[in-house]
Amino acid sequence: MTIERADPPGLASAPGLISQVVTVTDRKLVHLSGQVAWDERGALVAPGDHVGQAARIARNVDTALAAVGATRADIVKETVYVVDHTPELLQPILAALRDGTQPPPASTFLGVTALFAPGFLIEVDIIAAISR
């Protein structure tokens, strides 16, 4: 059971932020629905605050992954959708989402005009790999 991460020569490297290539062998893949900053009752958490919403999303991701015996260390791919994106948001959002978890997954960070409902600033799509 292996997860291999690589930043091959010829591609830009962003150590600690992303892995350019992640290969998964002999593992079960776990796909989460897009996670947003809502609490267990569906109420928006941290309106207007990208980092606060990222922190709540991390908590929701932890809860979803724990249900299948996984942690953020098992994430192999993330796609982060951000309303009102600016380049300065990349570092603090990823820091809140990962909270020191290493190594980093393959990652895509996208600026979008809107999410499913007003007030939600970030949505994260997660794929994790766990032991069979």
C-alpha positions, -999 to +999 in steps of 0.1 A: +000+000+000+017+031-011+011+068-019+040+083-038+044+120-042+068+137-067+078+171-080+095+160-112+122+182-129+107+204-155+077+214-134+076+243-110+080+232-074+060+245-045+075+225-015+051+223+014+021+237-006+014+210-033+027+178-048+028+179-086+021+142-089+005+117-065+003+080-074-018+057-053-014+019-055-034-008-037-056+016-017-093+024-016-102+059-028-126+080-007-144+109-024-160+136-002-188+159-014-177+195-016-172+208+019-182+243+029-182+263+061-214+252+076-221+237+110-239+205+118-273+224+114-264+238+080-257+274+093-230+294+077-198+298+098-175+328+096-194+350+071-170+373+052-139+355+066-120+333+041-096+319+068-124+313+093-144+295+067-113+274+057-108+264+094-145+252+096-141+233+064-110+216+078-131+205+108-158+192+085-132+174+064-118+158+096-153+146+106-161+132+071-127+114+069-129+100+104-162+083+094-141+060+071-110+058+093-090+084+075-073+117+083-061+147+064-027+129+059-046+105+036-057+133+012-042+128-022-061+154-042-079+186-033-096+212-054-103+245-036-129+269-050-126+305-037-150+334-041-133+368-043-099+351-048-067+371-046-032+356-047-027+366-010-054+342+001-036+311-011-012+307+018-036+315+047-064+293+033-041+263+027-026+268+061-060+267+077-071+237+056-040+216+063-031+228+098+005+214+094-005+181+077+023+169+055+031+158+028+008+181+007-016+166-018-020+173-054-039+206-054-059+229-076-069+264-064-096+282-084-112+316-082-149+315-088-177+341-089-201+323-066-208+290-048-242+273-041-255+300-017-246+336-008-220+340+019-201+308+013-166+318+002-148+285-001-157+250-012-132+221-011-134+189-031-114+160-015-101+126-026-083+105+000-067+071-002-070+046+026-059+010+033-083-017+019 
